[in-house]
Amino acid sequence: MVNIFTGVLPVEISLYLHGRVEPFIVFGSGVIFLLGIWQMIHYYKMPERDYVRLEDDILEIRLGIADPNTRLADEEIERIQQMDDVISIKSAKGEDENIYLENLSEEDAEALLNELKHYYGNRMHTSGHPA
């Protein structure tokens, strides 16, 4: 939503200060405005999409608009640690991926934690236990 207003702001400032708007300002503002609308629609439809999916020894996490989905096979996952409302997953490649439980309903978050404990037992740690 902020991007939509950010796209219109340079046009308004140019009109106020100079009484006219340069074409490059109109083009740039239009691009920012359209990206803001695209982002707003994407986040509005997010509850319809799967954020985290566990199937066939694959953990898939949908990150965001421009980021590709992260797919981790069972053997790639070295450690999973829950710290408050964040589940941090360390892969064999040395990369960390985070799952934010605030993006899930309470029931879904609890079900996900139970599934992770079931599938990854000794690799799963909670904030009360050392990693």
Disulfide bonds with the S-S distance in Angstrom:
none
